[in-house]
């Protein structure tokens, strides 16, 4: 009887997991399905699968061959990867200092970073625009990288500091006895042990950066610095919207972030559950 109840509970858990997965992936599947259908079929039967009569790749043709989609795509890749790298490196350094050293304003510094999580950076948009204009960084990818790094640092420091407190002090003290400098301890000893935490930070920060529309619109609306999310808005007009191209652009923009999420999912689960069970 106990085994039967255990099997039933496991089946119920798997059923709930499958249900939530279907609900989460349904919008993505709907976008992908309609991106290869004709405009008339998008509105007449949006839930049906494409057939020979309704199959139409005009959206992908327009996006790939009649727009600067490749440039927008590489701009998004550069901004996202650079911002993630800067966030992890500087966030790990700050987290190492907060968790390892004792200094007078350590509590105030930690509180300041915590407030940065709760206060949205968009409230300072006007000041950020003035700052970037003064530095001659408007319409550059550098401006976006700096803003996204500043936006992601508070959460990164918070997560990484908690993981660093779980590392063994004996290991770091032994490295100091062997004559390693603090920089070597950080880069050679601490960072390799923080891979699950760094994956967690990457997943939680890369999706808002990739999908953001606000700061590209405010800071980098130029053709050379435009990101993918902002570039897709070119197909949306005041009176007419090219829905085939919009859905095709959204489909192509979903694939990279979905691939990265699937690649990092195992490390994400390990990072979230680390420390949950002692």
Secondary structure, DSSP 4 states (H G I P E B T S, - for coil): -HHHHHHHHHHHHHHHHHHHHHHHHHHHHHHHHHTTB-HHHHHH-TTSPP-TTTB--HHHHHHHHSS-HHHHHHHHHHHHHHHHHHHHHHHHHHHHHHHH---TTHHHHHHHHHHHHHS-GGGGHHHHHHHHHHTT-TTSHHHHHHHHHHHHHHHHHHHHHHHHTTS-HHHHHHHHHTT--HHHIIIIIIHHHTHHHHHHHHHHHHHHHHH--HHHHHH--STTT--HHHHGGGGB-SS-B-HHHHHHHHHHHHHHHHHHHHHHHHHHHHHHHTTT--
